[in-house]
Amino acid sequence: MLAASPASMRTVMLDVTKMDCAACPITVRLALEKVPGVQSVKVDLKTKHAVLGFDPAKTSTEALTAATAKAGYPSTVRQEKQ
């Protein structure tokens, strides 16, 4: 499988609610890493943000927020960049 070229990658920041312990960011990261097309994930408990690099040809911001919600941590898109 070929990785997406940097030009086709997008970055999104999600506001992730209900994170209140050290294990929460791990759960959110693992849920997001399972979404096809996700290339990188960084989750910060202090700011309650997740920053992801993903291939928009393989997934969408809706799929990303659905993945966090399914894991028990609802999220919304804060910022998206191409």
C-alpha atoms as one frame of an Amber mdcrd trajectory, in Angstrom:
protein
   0.000   0.000   0.000   1.346   3.419  -0.946   1.287   6.272   1.521  -0.503
   9.450   0.536   1.658  12.193  -0.860   2.153  15.202   1.415   0.232  17.379
  -1.043  -2.909  15.275  -0.641  -2.739  15.079   3.150  -4.913  17.205   5.404
  -4.505  18.157   9.032  -7.424  18.534  11.392  -7.678  19.576  15.027 -10.535
  18.092  17.006 -11.931  19.328  20.301 -12.421  16.107  22.287 -14.753  16.230
  25.276 -14.953  13.939  28.301 -11.192  13.323  28.555 -10.358  13.540  32.252
  -7.641  10.967  33.023  -4.262   9.827  31.693  -5.799   6.828  29.891  -8.305
   8.916  27.920  -5.867  10.261  25.293  -4.590   6.722  24.702  -8.116   5.464
  24.050  -8.831   8.368  21.685  -5.527   7.875  19.832  -6.112   4.152  19.375
  -9.658   4.754  18.080  -8.420   7.323  15.552  -5.482   5.179  14.422  -7.964
   2.464  13.393  -9.622   4.771  10.844  -8.297   3.986   7.343  -6.336   6.918
   5.928  -5.150   8.319   9.264  -1.388   8.875   9.073  -0.605  10.544  12.411
  -2.384  11.277  15.680  -1.391  13.399  18.661  -3.823  13.743  21.570  -3.335
  16.247  24.393  -5.211  15.764  27.663  -4.483  19.266  28.960  -5.946  21.092
  25.941  -8.458  18.319  25.111  -7.364  18.417  21.467  -6.436  15.772  18.937
  -4.352  16.743  15.891  -4.426  14.333  12.973  -2.850  13.965   9.572  -5.115
  12.064   7.207  -5.752  11.269   3.554  -9.095  12.834   2.543  -9.417  10.291
  -0.281  -9.673   7.537   2.347 -11.582   9.153   5.205 -13.471  12.270   6.275
 -13.726  14.489   9.308 -17.151  12.929   9.909 -15.552   9.470  10.157 -12.941
  10.829  12.559 -15.482  12.414  14.893 -17.603   9.251  14.688 -14.581   7.168
  15.760 -13.992   9.273  18.868 -17.698   9.259  19.734 -17.845   5.467  19.382
 -14.905   5.251  21.820 -16.911   7.363  24.302 -15.301  10.742  23.599 -17.468
  13.024  21.441 -15.483  15.475  19.319 -15.983  18.373  16.961 -13.760  19.856
  14.283 -11.943  22.903  15.593  -9.714  23.581  12.601  -8.902  21.906   9.281
  -5.958  22.628   6.973  -4.961  21.331   3.579
